[in-house]
Structures are given as C-alpha cells and as structure tokens.
Amino acid sequence: MTRGTLRSVLSIGFLTLLTSSALAQQTTTPAAPCGGDLASFLQGVKAEAIAKGIPAEAVDRALAGAAISEKVLSRDRAQGVFKQSFTDFSQRTVSKGRLDTGAKKMKEYAAVFERAESEFGVPAPVITAFWAMETDFGAVQGDFNTRNALVTLAHDCRRPEMFRPQLIAAIEMVQHGDLDPATTTGAWAGEIGQVQMLPEDIIAQGVDGDGDGHVNLKQSSPDAILTAAKFIKSLGFTAGQPWIQEVSLPENLPWEKTGLQSGMTAGDWFALGVKPRDGNTTFSQLPASVVVPQGRHGVAFMTYPNFNIYLEWNQSFIYTTSAAYFATRLAGAPPYESGNPEQGLSDERMKALQVKLQTMGHDVGKIDGILGSGTRAALQKEQLRLGLPADGWATETVLNAL
C-alpha cells in the first residue's frame, strides 16, 4: 500500500462525499491490536510510543482525555463513491473563482513558491491546484478532533494497521509542539491542514516555511506550500517535465492502446497522429499514455510520468485528472475542448454492464456502478472483440452489443 492509498480518501468537504474510498477497498488482515476496553488499548499505544523513543510525559499529554468519536465511525462507514463524470467534476472544481484565487495566492506567496521549485523541483501551479482542491486554500479544513479521530480509527478493528501508526505519529507531533491534542482539528480520518496531510507524512516531509520552529499546516501557508512540495517530490515528481497535456486524436487511432498503461512514448503517439493542443512536442522521448475520460468523442489528454504523483496523492481517476488539468490552467493553458461525448450509463445500467463483464470472465472488482480501471480494461477487451472502437467508455451501444 502506497502512502497515497491511505491519504486518498481523507479529503474533506465535498470530496469526502464524492471520492471513492481506496481505504474501503483494502482487504489486508489487521495485524495491530484493536478493540476492547479503551483504557487498556491506550496503555498499549503508550507502551508502543515509549518504545519508539517518545517521552512518557508527551504520551500522557497526547492521550489525556482521548475518546471514541461515534461521528468518525459513522463517517467511516458511510463513505460515498465517486460517480460524477470528468466533465461535471472538473467544471465544478476548476472554477473561475478558484482559478482567480489561485493566481492571487501564487502572486502573494511568490517567494515561497520560488523556494519550493528551487529546493524540490515542484512548480507553483501543481501545489496550488492541490491546495485549492483539498481545502479551498485553507478555508475548509475539517472540524474533527484529530487525536480522537485517530484514536477511534486505530481502536476500531476495521483497519487498525493503517491508523495505529498515524496515532503514534500524532503523539510525536505533540512532543514536537506541532499538535495540540485538545484543540487541533482536521478531516474525519486524521488529515491536518491546508493541504490535508497525515501525521506520518507531516513528520517525514514537514518543512518550517515561516521560520517559527514548527510545522503548522493549519495556520501557516508557507509551511503548507513547502511541505506539499517536499511530499510531491517524495512521490516521484521530476522537475522540468510535464504532467498532463491536452491533445486531439485522429479517428483511426488504435483505441485499445489508450489508457494509463500504454507502454508507448509521446513520440509514438505523435507518429499515430496525436497532436498536442499547445503544439509542444519537445517531450517526445518520455513514456506517455493517452486517456479519454469520456470516450473518443470527449476531451483527450496525454499523461506523462509526473502524472503518477497524482495517482499517489489520490487514486480516483476523475479527481487526479481534474487536479492535473487544474494545474495546467494555473500554468496558463486554456480550458479544454470538451467535444461531444456519448451519453454514459446510469448507475443501474453501469452495474448491469459490470455484471455482464463479470459473467464473461472479467475481473471488474466490486459491482459498484463506477467505471473504474478494472471495468474500463475489461470493456476495452470486449469492444475490441466486437469490432468497436475500444476506448473503454461505457455506453448503451456497448451494453446492447454485449
């Protein structure tokens, strides 16, 4: 499990309601102690924290008054799934207001962003797009007590092996003076601050951007910007390379080659007639994929290796593509040409398609009405078999053909 797998479901506000949960899809066997009397459980946490070198005084201070939050458990059990189309979601999130605010923030913190790019190789638009999508530039950070949220999820026997390390890390933050157990709030699953990061990642990647001796991602925008930059670099971002690029496609493209795992270079795609809208073909040697979020008649993008950091940040394809597109807009790209995509399937009909593909021997994962990577890959194989353009977009035409 990558770091991004854990943090991918912890976005707050509307994203909490919309984003499908990578955590919910995990089936790993719990190995961490969980459940039972809370006081006994906390004693075990205290022993583990002390064994890791955290002073007993800091542990006692961090855990004093800790309580189970039924509201956190309710939110955890009721996680929504992401069923909006790319067009709907991206047009909602990449709004004019956010673009204008993003431009102002990049100007206001120009010196901080220059440092972020100089030290970590991550340009301002990439950081700013995440900042906008995670918390609307810090305006909506969540109101769950962070310590109690992590105690709750570590004590709960659903995924203790994921959350117990985050609780230990939060205790370490208390030791450093970077988390107040009584007052620090954030997302329901323990993420903190303007760019919504987990305690383990804050400890590993935290940067004191304002020089006050602390990493405060809630109040300090310089801390949030530089910590996000360091985190993004740790996910594999390569300085000076693109992440996503809008393209136009020829009608005779081998559609079965589209998708995130193409094994081709940008130059290979250019040779097939794929044309960057901005005319920039200087990265032809890089590995690249062509993605069509709503089929061959909709918008199309070329993704490069730097796009992988978006998948590490959040595993929802629609979220990641929207965030990557958002960053290109902040960097000066025009709005995408949405084209005229065919109508997608309703929730009920998408589930019917998944059931049909499953009965034909394909592994589509959970029957959830979501056109995820497994369903897209299976659909492409069947489209190819039927002699249809294998773009992986689910329509009534395809379902009827099956």
C-alpha positions as CSV (number, residue, x, y, z in Angstrom):
1,M,0.0,0.0,0.0
2,T,1.4,3.4,-1.0
3,R,1.2,6.5,1.1
4,G,-1.2,7.8,-1.4
5,T,-3.5,4.8,-0.9
6,L,-4.1,5.8,2.7
7,R,-4.4,9.5,2.2
8,S,-6.5,9.2,-0.9
9,V,-9.8,9.0,1.0
10,L,-9.2,11.7,3.6
11,S,-10.1,14.8,1.6
12,I,-12.8,16.8,3.4
13,G,-15.8,18.8,2.3
14,F,-17.4,17.8,-0.9
15,L,-14.5,15.5,-1.8
16,T,-15.3,13.4,1.3
17,L,-18.8,12.9,-0.1
18,L,-17.7,12.2,-3.7
19,T,-14.4,10.4,-3.7
20,S,-14.5,6.6,-3.8
21,S,-12.6,5.2,-0.9
22,A,-9.3,3.4,-1.5
23,L,-9.3,2.5,2.1
24,A,-12.6,0.8,1.9
25,Q,-11.3,-1.4,-0.8
26,Q,-8.3,-2.6,1.2
27,T,-8.6,-6.3,2.3
28,T,-5.4,-6.7,4.3
29,T,-5.6,-8.6,7.5
30,P,-5.4,-6.5,10.6
31,A,-2.2,-7.1,12.5
32,A,-2.4,-4.2,15.0
33,P,-4.1,-4.6,18.4
34,C,-7.6,-3.2,18.4
35,G,-10.9,-3.1,20.2
36,G,-11.7,-3.9,23.8
37,D,-11.5,-1.5,26.8
38,L,-10.3,1.9,25.7
39,A,-8.1,2.5,28.7
40,S,-6.3,-0.8,28.1
41,F,-6.0,0.0,24.4
42,L,-4.4,3.4,25.2
43,Q,-2.0,1.7,27.6
44,G,-0.8,-0.4,24.7
45,V,-0.5,2.7,22.5
46,K,1.5,4.4,25.2
47,A,3.9,1.4,25.6
48,E,4.5,1.4,21.8
49,A,5.1,5.1,21.7
50,I,7.6,5.0,24.5
51,A,9.3,2.1,22.8
52,K,9.7,4.3,19.8
53,G,11.5,6.9,21.9
54,I,8.7,9.3,22.7
55,P,8.9,10.5,26.3
56,A,6.2,9.2,28.6
57,E,5.2,12.8,29.6
58,A,4.5,13.6,25.9
59,V,2.5,10.4,25.5
60,D,0.4,11.1,28.6
61,R,-0.3,14.7,27.4
62,A,-1.3,13.5,24.0
63,L,-3.7,10.8,25.2
64,A,-5.2,12.6,28.2
65,G,-8.9,12.9,27.6
66,A,-8.9,10.7,24.5
67,A,-12.3,9.5,23.5
68,I,-14.0,7.4,20.8
69,S,-15.9,9.6,18.3
70,E,-19.1,8.0,17.0
71,K,-19.3,10.7,14.4
72,V,-15.9,9.5,13.0
73,L,-17.2,5.9,12.9
74,S,-20.4,7.0,11.2
75,R,-18.4,8.9,8.5
76,D,-16.1,6.0,8.0
77,R,-19.0,3.5,7.5
78,A,-20.8,5.9,5.1
79,Q,-18.1,6.9,2.7
80,G,-19.5,7.9,-0.6
81,V,-18.4,6.8,-4.1
82,F,-17.3,8.9,-6.9
83,K,-19.8,8.7,-9.8
84,Q,-19.5,12.1,-11.4
85,S,-18.2,12.3,-15.0
86,F,-14.9,14.0,-15.6
87,T,-16.7,17.0,-17.3
88,D,-19.1,17.5,-14.5
89,F,-16.5,17.2,-11.7
90,S,-13.7,19.2,-13.4
91,Q,-16.0,22.0,-14.4
92,R,-17.3,22.2,-10.8
93,T,-13.9,22.1,-9.2
94,V,-11.8,24.1,-11.7
95,S,-14.0,27.2,-11.4
96,K,-13.2,30.7,-12.4
97,G,-13.3,31.8,-8.8
98,R,-10.7,29.1,-7.8
99,L,-8.5,30.0,-10.8
100,D,-8.6,33.7,-9.8
101,T,-7.8,32.9,-6.2
102,G,-5.1,30.5,-7.2
103,A,-3.4,33.2,-9.3
104,K,-3.6,35.6,-6.4
105,K,-2.1,33.0,-4.0
106,M,0.8,32.3,-6.4
107,K,1.5,36.0,-6.5
108,E,1.1,36.6,-2.8
109,Y,3.5,33.7,-1.9
110,A,5.7,34.1,-4.9
111,A,8.9,33.9,-2.9
112,V,7.7,30.7,-1.1
113,F,6.8,29.1,-4.4
114,E,10.1,30.0,-5.8
115,R,11.8,28.3,-2.9
116,A,9.5,25.2,-3.4
117,E,10.6,24.9,-7.0
118,S,14.2,25.6,-6.3
119,E,14.5,23.1,-3.5
120,F,12.1,20.4,-4.6
121,G,11.5,20.9,-8.3
122,V,7.7,21.3,-8.0
123,P,6.2,24.3,-9.8
124,A,3.7,26.6,-8.2
125,P,0.6,25.5,-10.3
126,V,1.0,21.9,-9.2
127,I,1.0,22.8,-5.5
128,T,-1.7,25.4,-5.8
129,A,-4.1,23.1,-7.6
130,F,-3.9,20.6,-4.7
131,W,-4.2,23.4,-2.2
132,A,-7.4,24.5,-3.9
133,M,-9.0,21.1,-4.3
134,E,-8.2,19.8,-0.8
135,T,-9.4,22.8,1.3
136,D,-10.2,25.8,-0.9
137,F,-6.9,27.3,0.1
138,G,-7.4,26.5,3.7
139,A,-10.9,27.7,4.1
140,V,-12.4,24.3,4.8
141,Q,-10.0,22.1,6.8
142,G,-12.4,19.9,8.8
143,D,-13.7,20.2,12.4
144,F,-12.9,16.7,13.8
145,N,-10.6,16.5,16.7
146,T,-7.5,14.9,15.1
147,R,-6.3,13.0,18.2
148,N,-9.8,11.5,18.8
149,A,-10.3,10.6,15.2
150,L,-7.1,8.7,15.1
151,V,-7.7,7.0,18.4
152,T,-11.2,6.0,17.1
153,L,-9.9,4.5,13.9
154,A,-6.9,2.8,15.5
155,H,-9.1,1.3,18.2
156,D,-11.8,0.2,15.6
157,C,-10.9,-3.2,14.3
158,R,-11.7,-2.4,10.7
159,R,-8.3,-1.1,9.7
160,P,-6.1,-0.7,12.8
161,E,-2.9,-1.5,11.0
162,M,-3.4,1.7,8.9
163,F,-4.3,4.1,11.6
164,R,-2.3,3.0,14.7
165,P,1.0,4.2,13.1
166,Q,-0.8,7.6,12.3
167,L,-1.8,7.8,16.0
168,I,1.8,7.2,17.1
169,A,2.9,9.8,14.7
170,A,0.4,12.3,16.1
171,I,1.8,11.7,19.6
172,E,5.2,12.5,18.2
173,M,3.8,15.7,16.8
174,V,2.5,16.6,20.3
175,Q,6.1,16.0,21.6
176,H,7.4,18.5,19.0
177,G,4.7,21.1,19.8
178,D,3.1,20.8,16.4
179,L,-0.2,19.3,17.5
180,D,-2.5,20.2,20.4
181,P,-4.4,17.1,21.4
182,A,-7.3,19.1,22.8
183,T,-7.8,21.7,20.0
184,T,-6.2,20.5,16.7
185,T,-8.9,19.6,14.2
186,G,-8.9,18.3,10.7
187,A,-10.5,15.7,8.5
188,W,-12.5,12.8,9.9
189,A,-9.7,10.3,9.3
190,G,-6.8,12.4,10.7
191,E,-5.5,14.6,7.9
192,I,-4.4,18.0,9.0
193,G,-4.1,21.4,7.5
194,Q,-4.4,23.4,4.3
195,V,-3.1,20.5,2.1
196,Q,-4.6,17.8,4.2
197,M,-1.7,15.6,5.2
198,L,-1.4,12.7,7.6
199,P,0.8,12.8,10.7
200,E,3.4,10.3,9.4
201,D,3.8,12.3,6.2
202,I,4.0,15.6,8.2
203,I,6.8,14.2,10.3
204,A,8.6,12.8,7.3
205,Q,8.0,15.7,4.9
206,G,7.2,18.7,7.1
207,V,9.0,22.0,6.3
208,D,9.1,25.0,8.6
209,G,8.4,27.6,5.9
210,D,8.0,30.7,8.1
211,G,10.9,30.0,10.4
212,D,9.0,29.8,13.7
213,G,10.5,26.4,14.6
214,H,7.3,24.5,14.0
215,V,5.4,22.8,11.1
216,N,1.9,24.2,11.3
217,L,-0.1,23.2,8.2
218,K,-3.3,24.7,9.6
219,Q,-2.3,28.3,10.0
220,S,0.9,28.7,8.0
221,S,0.6,28.8,4.3
222,P,4.4,28.8,3.8
223,D,4.6,25.7,5.9
224,A,1.8,24.1,3.9
225,I,3.2,25.1,0.5
226,L,6.8,23.8,1.2
227,T,5.6,20.7,2.9
228,A,3.3,19.8,0.0
229,A,6.3,20.4,-2.4
230,K,8.5,18.1,-0.5
231,F,5.8,15.5,-0.3
232,I,5.1,15.7,-4.0
233,K,8.8,15.3,-4.7
234,S,8.9,12.2,-2.5
235,L,6.1,10.7,-4.7
236,G,8.5,10.9,-7.7
237,F,7.8,14.3,-9.3
238,T,10.6,15.1,-11.8
239,A,11.5,18.8,-12.2
240,G,11.1,20.3,-15.7
241,Q,8.8,17.6,-17.1
242,P,5.1,17.9,-17.9
243,W,2.4,16.0,-16.1
244,I,-0.6,16.2,-18.5
245,Q,-1.3,17.8,-21.9
246,E,-4.5,18.2,-23.8
247,V,-4.4,16.5,-27.3
248,S,-6.5,16.0,-30.3
249,L,-6.9,12.5,-31.7
250,P,-7.4,11.0,-35.2
251,E,-10.5,8.9,-35.9
252,N,-8.4,5.9,-36.8
253,L,-6.4,5.8,-33.5
254,P,-5.8,2.2,-32.2
255,W,-8.2,2.9,-29.3
256,E,-7.2,-0.3,-27.5
257,K,-3.9,1.3,-26.8
258,T,-5.5,4.2,-24.8
259,G,-5.4,4.0,-21.0
260,L,-2.9,4.7,-18.3
261,Q,-0.6,1.7,-19.1
262,S,0.3,2.1,-22.8
263,G,4.0,1.2,-22.9
264,M,4.5,3.9,-25.5
265,T,6.4,7.2,-25.7
266,A,4.9,10.5,-26.6
267,G,6.7,10.3,-29.9
268,D,5.0,7.0,-30.7
269,W,1.6,8.7,-30.2
270,F,2.6,11.7,-32.3
271,A,3.5,9.3,-35.1
272,L,0.0,7.9,-34.9
273,G,-1.5,11.4,-35.4
274,V,-2.0,12.5,-31.8
275,K,-1.5,16.3,-31.7
276,P,-0.8,18.4,-28.6
277,R,-3.2,21.3,-28.5
278,D,-0.4,23.6,-27.4
279,G,1.9,22.3,-30.1
280,N,4.7,21.3,-27.7
281,T,6.2,18.0,-28.8
282,T,9.6,18.5,-27.1
283,F,8.9,15.7,-24.7
284,S,8.6,13.0,-27.3
285,Q,11.1,10.7,-25.7
286,L,9.1,10.4,-22.4
287,P,6.8,7.5,-21.7
288,A,3.2,8.6,-22.3
289,S,-0.3,7.5,-22.3
290,V,-3.5,8.8,-23.9
291,V,-6.5,8.9,-21.7
292,V,-10.1,9.7,-22.8
293,P,-12.1,10.1,-19.6
294,Q,-15.4,10.1,-21.5
295,G,-14.5,8.2,-24.6
296,R,-13.1,9.1,-28.0
297,H,-15.6,11.9,-28.7
298,G,-14.8,13.7,-25.5
299,V,-11.7,15.6,-24.2
300,A,-8.4,13.7,-24.5
301,F,-5.1,14.1,-22.6
302,M,-1.6,12.8,-22.9
303,T,-0.2,11.8,-19.5
304,Y,3.5,11.7,-18.6
305,P,5.4,10.1,-15.7
306,N,4.8,13.1,-13.5
307,F,1.1,12.2,-13.6
308,N,1.8,9.2,-11.4
309,I,2.2,11.5,-8.4
310,Y,-1.4,12.5,-8.8
311,L,-2.4,8.8,-8.6
312,E,-0.2,8.5,-5.5
313,W,-2.0,11.5,-3.9
314,N,-5.5,10.2,-4.7
315,Q,-6.5,7.1,-6.5
316,S,-9.7,8.4,-8.0
317,F,-9.0,8.8,-11.8
318,I,-11.5,11.6,-12.1
319,Y,-10.0,13.5,-9.2
320,T,-6.5,13.1,-10.3
321,T,-7.2,14.1,-13.9
322,S,-9.1,17.1,-12.7
323,A,-6.2,18.1,-10.4
324,A,-3.7,17.7,-13.1
325,Y,-5.8,19.7,-15.5
326,F,-6.3,22.4,-12.9
327,A,-2.5,22.8,-12.6
328,T,-2.2,23.3,-16.3
329,R,-4.9,26.0,-16.2
330,L,-2.9,27.8,-13.4
331,A,0.1,27.5,-15.6
332,G,-1.6,29.3,-18.5
333,A,-3.4,26.6,-20.5
334,P,-6.8,27.4,-22.0
335,P,-10.0,25.5,-21.0
336,Y,-10.2,22.1,-22.5
337,E,-12.3,21.3,-25.6
338,S,-15.0,19.1,-24.2
339,G,-16.1,17.7,-27.5
340,N,-19.3,15.8,-27.8
341,P,-19.0,12.6,-25.7
342,E,-21.7,9.9,-26.0
343,Q,-24.0,9.7,-23.0
344,G,-22.7,7.4,-20.3
345,L,-24.6,4.8,-18.4
346,S,-26.8,5.4,-15.4
347,D,-25.8,3.8,-12.1
348,E,-28.2,0.9,-12.6
349,R,-27.0,0.3,-16.2
350,M,-23.4,0.5,-15.2
351,K,-23.9,-2.2,-12.6
352,A,-25.6,-4.3,-15.3
353,L,-22.6,-3.8,-17.5
354,Q,-20.2,-4.9,-14.7
355,V,-22.3,-8.0,-14.0
356,K,-22.3,-8.9,-17.7
357,L,-18.5,-8.4,-17.9
358,Q,-18.1,-10.5,-14.8
359,T,-20.2,-13.3,-16.2
360,M,-17.9,-13.3,-19.2
361,G,-14.9,-13.9,-17.1
362,H,-13.5,-10.4,-16.5
363,D,-12.3,-9.2,-13.1
364,V,-14.1,-5.8,-12.7
365,G,-13.8,-5.7,-8.9
366,K,-16.8,-4.7,-6.9
367,I,-20.1,-4.2,-8.7
368,D,-20.4,-0.6,-7.7
369,G,-21.6,1.3,-10.7
370,I,-18.2,3.0,-11.1
371,L,-16.3,3.0,-14.4
372,G,-13.0,2.2,-12.7
373,S,-9.8,0.9,-14.1
374,G,-10.9,-2.8,-14.0
375,T,-14.2,-2.2,-15.7
376,R,-12.5,0.0,-18.3
377,A,-9.9,-2.6,-19.1
378,A,-12.5,-5.4,-19.4
379,L,-14.7,-3.2,-21.6
380,Q,-11.8,-2.4,-23.9
381,K,-11.2,-6.1,-24.5
382,E,-14.8,-6.7,-25.3
383,Q,-15.1,-3.6,-27.5
384,L,-12.1,-4.9,-29.5
385,R,-13.6,-8.4,-29.8
386,L,-16.8,-6.9,-31.1
387,G,-15.0,-4.7,-33.6
388,L,-16.0,-1.5,-31.8
389,P,-13.6,1.4,-31.1
390,A,-12.0,0.1,-27.8
391,D,-11.9,3.4,-25.9
392,G,-13.2,1.9,-22.6
393,W,-16.2,4.3,-22.4
394,A,-19.4,2.6,-21.3
395,T,-22.5,3.5,-23.4
396,E,-25.8,1.9,-24.2
397,T,-24.5,1.0,-27.6
398,V,-21.7,-1.1,-26.0
399,L,-24.0,-2.6,-23.4
400,N,-26.6,-3.6,-26.0
401,A,-23.8,-5.1,-28.2
402,L,-22.8,-7.3,-25.3
